Amino acid sequence: MFVTFQHLDNVTSNLLSRPISRETLPFTLQDVRAAIPAHCFQSNLWRSLSYLFLDFGIVAGLYWLAARIDQAWFFPIFWVLQGTMFWALFVVGHDCGHGSFSRYRWLNHFLGHICHTPILVPFHGWRISHRTHHTNTGNIDTDESWYPVTESQYQEMGWSEKLARFHLILFVYPLYLFRRSPGKQGSHFLPESPLFRPHEKWQVLTSTICCALMVGLLAAIGWQYGLGFLTKYYLVPYVIFVMWLDLVTFLHHTDEEIPWYRGKDWYFLKGALSTIDRSYGIVNPIHHNIGTHVAHHIFITIPHYHLLEATAAIKPVLGEYYHESRETIWKSLWRSYRSCYFVPDQGSKVYYQAPSDQTTKR
């Protein structure tokens, strides 16, 4: 086992030493790990690089096609395809952030910036907050993203906050980068944010500077070739990317059948199971099977190309605690959008609910 993997597994073990919950699972983290073939935890640098090169190659090829064809009928196709490939690049950077891309930390960080900077994601700022999400998944009080508000908090929210959180769910990611989720302070771009530890200051600044340089490059392109050119070749695909990111992350953790926990009723493995696997059809291999999310949340060091095998191995162990949706993505999105607004103010194991007026419309 590589040093990076050992460090991350130690973090998981420390989480399991928290107080025993009122309701424990009939299996342990060690039981789940033992079911997975050992090679699933091993990254292959050349295989990881092949996905990176393939994604960048497709991005470059789509730009070449768009410039060569340069016809109005082609651009809607280009926008959807390129925005999807921006999302695929994010997923490769996501593996870099988890250390599952390779065993070399410096390479993971370097290539994470290569993947994330062109799509205006501050790699280290996102990586660190995403670490908080993974270590607190399913915990109402301490999770970082897509966690539920309580019913009383929902009632106190203003119309603009409700609009952003519950109705513009496919467009909120840039806002999250600047302001985090409701009720939390800080920004992914500022090293003094409570998200970060003092020794992470320069990492955060590095990523912020990279994004600032990218914004400068985009501004220069807009100045040289016009706003229409920039919109056609970058801004619209960027919006499609944001929609993909918000769609997938929303559906990872938002479902009326997924439990959330408070206090001592939460511990790491229970929280990690508070997610759901979904299929995106032909897009699954394009965005590197990111919909295979349960195994990923239990063991973040499994590379994306081993997630399907790992999932098949743990299903018999997890049994009824494994969540998988066989609905179409659009049906799942509509159902969660209509049903998942808040959780009760009381209770240690709770589920999403909807306002009574919303329920009557279903």
N, C-alpha and C positions, 0 to 999 in steps of 0.2 A: 504494500500500500504506500502511495507517495505521501510526502510530508504534508502537502496541501490538503489531501483527503483526510489525513489523520487529524489535522487541526479542526476541520469542519465537523468531523465526527465527534470530536471532544466537545464542541459547542452543543451538539445535539444531546450528548450524554449529560452535560451539565443541566440542560433544560429538564431532563427526566428526573433530576434529583429534587425538583420542587415538591411542595407538600402533596400528599396523596389526595386525589379527588374523591368526591362522594360516590362517583360512578366510574369505575375503572373498566378498561377494555379487557376482553378475554384473551388478549395476546399482548406481547411486549414489542418494543422496537427491535430487540434482538431476534425475536421470532420472525418478524417481517424481513429483516436483513438476511437471515439464514436461508430464506426461500429464494433469494435472488442469486443467480449465477455470479461468481466472483468477477468474471470479465466485464460485467455490466458496469462496474464501478471504475473501470479503466478507460481513460481517454486515449485516443490515438491521434497524435499531432497531425499526421498527414491526412487522415480522414477528416479531421476537423477543418484543416486548411482547404480541403477540396470543396467543402460546402461554402466556405467563405469566398473562394475564387469563383465558384459557380454563380453565387449570388451577384457578386460584382460584375461578372461577365455578362449576366442577363441584363443587369441595370445598364451597362454600357451598350449592349446590343439594342435595347429598347430606345435609348437616346439616338443611336445611329439610325434606326428605322424611322423614328419620328422626324428627324432632320431630313432624311432622304425622301420620305413620302410627303410630309408637310401638307397634308390635306385635312380639311375640317372633319371629315367623317372618321378619320383615324384617331384623332386626339382623345375622344371619350374612351376608346379601347386602350390607348396608351396610358391615360390617367389611372384607370383601374389596375392595369398590369404593373405599372411602375410604382404606384402607391402600395400594392401588395408586396412588391420586391423590397421597398423601403422597410416594410414590416418584417420581412424575412431577415433583412440585415439587422434589425433590432433584436431578433431572436438569437442570432449568432452572437451579438454583443452581450445578450442576456447570459449565454453560456460562459462567456468570458468573465462576466461579473460574478458568477458562481464558482469560478475556478474549474469548471468542467470542460472547458475548451482544451486545455493542456495542463501539464504539471508545472509549467513555468509561470510564476506569478507575473513577472515583468512582461512576458509575451501576452498573457491574458489582458493586462492593463493596456498595453500598447494597441493591440488589435481591437480591444473594446472601444478605444477612442476612434480608431479607424472606422468602425461600424456605426458608432453613435453620433459622432460629431457632424457628419453630413446630414443627419436627420434631426439636428438641433437638440440632442439629448445629452446633458452633462453626465458623462459616464460615471465618474466617482460619486457625484451627488446622488445620482439614481441608484448606483450600486449599494451605497451605504443605507439609503432608506429602504431599498428592496430587501436588504439583509434584515432590517427591523421587521418588515412584513413577514418574512419567512420564520423568524424566531417567535412571532406572536400571532400566527394565523389562527383565526377562529376565536380570538380573545376580543370581546367587544371593547374593552377598555384600552388595550395597548396595541392592537393591530394598526398598520400604517395606511392601508389603502382599501377601498371598497368595503369598509366595515359599516355595519348598520347604525343608524341613530336610534335613540329610544323614542317611544311614543310622545313623551313630554317634550323632548327636544324637537321632534317634528312639528308639534303644535306651536312652538315658539319661533320656528324659522320664518323668515320673511319670504315674500313671493319670489324675489330675485334669487335667493338661495335655493328655494325649492325648484325653481325653473332650471338652474344650473345642475343641481344634483340629481333630479328625478326625470327631467325631460330633455336635457341637452347632453345626455350621458355619452354620446358618441363624439363629443367635441371638447371634453373638459381636460384632457391630459396636459396641454400647455399651461392651463391655469393651475393644475396640480403641481407642476414643476416650479412655478413661481410662488404659490401660496400654500401648498400641501392640501390635505383634506380638511373639511369643516371641523372646527374645534381644535385644530393643531396649528402651532406657530412655526414660522421659519420658511426658508426657501432652499431649493436644491442648488442654487447658484451662490449662496452666501456662506462662507466658512463659519461665521458666528452663529448660524442657526442651531437650535437645540438638537437637531438631527445628528450633529457631528461631534466627535471627540477632538480635543485640542491637537493631537498628533495627526489628524486627518486634514488639517487646514490647507496644507499645500497641495494635497491631492485634489481637494474640492476646487481650489483656485485654478489649478492646471486645467481641469475640465471646463470651468467657466470661461477661461481665456480661449480655449479651443472653440467653444460655441460662439464667443464674441468674434473671433476671426472668421468663422463660417458666416455669421451675419454680415460682417464687412464684405466678404467675398460676394455674397448674394446681392448686397446693396450695389457693389461695383458692377455686377452683371446687369442689374436693373437700370443703373445709370447709363451703361454703355449701349444696351440693346432695347431698353424700354420695359415698362412695367408689364405690358402684355406678354412679352417674351418670357419674363421671369415667372409670371403667373402660369403660362401655358406649359413651361418645361419643369417648373419646380413647385410652385405654391399649391397647385391643384393636386399633384401626386402626394405632397406633404399632408394635405387635408385627408386624403384617402388613407394614408398611413395612420394618422391620428384616429380615424374612425375604426380601423382594424384593431389598433392597440386597445382602444376603449371597449370595443365590442368583446374582444376575447377576454380581457382581464375582468370585465363586468360579469361575463358568463362563467368565469372560473369560480367565482365566490358568491354569486347572487342566484339563489334558488330557494323556493319556499320549503324544500325538503332538506335543506342543509342546516344543521344546528350551529348555534353560536353559544359561547360559554362566558360565565363571569366567575371571578374569584377562584376559590380552590377547586371548583368543578372543571377548570381548564388545566390541561397540561399538554406538552408539545405534541405527542402523537395524536391525541384527540383533536387538537386544533388543526394539525396537518391533514386530517381526514375530512375537515370541513371545506372540502372543495369537490369538484365534480369533473369527470372526464366527458368530453364532447367531441364529436366528429365534425370536421369541416369539409368532408367529401374530398373532392379533387385538390383542395387547397392544403390538405394535411401534409403531404411531402414538401410542398412549397414553403410553408412556414414551420417546417421541421418538427411536425407532430407536437406543437406546443399545447394542443388541446388535451394531450395525455398528461394530465396535471397532478393526479393523486400521487403517483410514484415520485414525481419531481418534488412535491412538497415534503414528502417523507425523507428523501435522500437527494439533496440538491446537487451532489457531486456526480450523479449519473448523467453522462452526455446524452444529448437529445436523441442520438441514433441508437441508444440502447433502451429508451423508455418503453417502447412497445413490448419488448421481451421482458423487461422488469415488471411491467404491469400484469402481463399474463402470469408471471410467477407469483405475484402477491395476492391475486384475486382469491384463491382458495383459502388463504390465511385470513384475509380481511372479511370475507363472507358478506353479511348484510351491511357491514360498515363501509363497504366500497360503493361509491356513488358513480353512476354512469347514466348519461342521457342518450336515448336513441331518437329523440325528436330532431326535426330539422332545426338548424341554427335560428332561423327566423321565427319559428314557432316558440322556441325557448326564449328568445329575446322578448317577444311579445308577452309571453306568460310572466316572465320575471318583471318586466316593465309594469305590468298591471297588478302584480301581487306583492312585490317586495319593496316596501317603503320604510318600515321601522320594525323594531322588536319591542316586546313589553318592557315596562320600567322595572319589573320585578321578575325574579327567576334566575337560576344559575345555568339552565339549559333552555334556550329560547329559539324561536323560529321567526322568520320574516312574516309580517302582516301588512295589510293594506287598509287605508281609511275606508270607513263604511260606505261613503259615497262612491269610492272607486270600485269597491266590491260589487255594488249593485249594477255597475256598468258592464261587468264581465259576462 
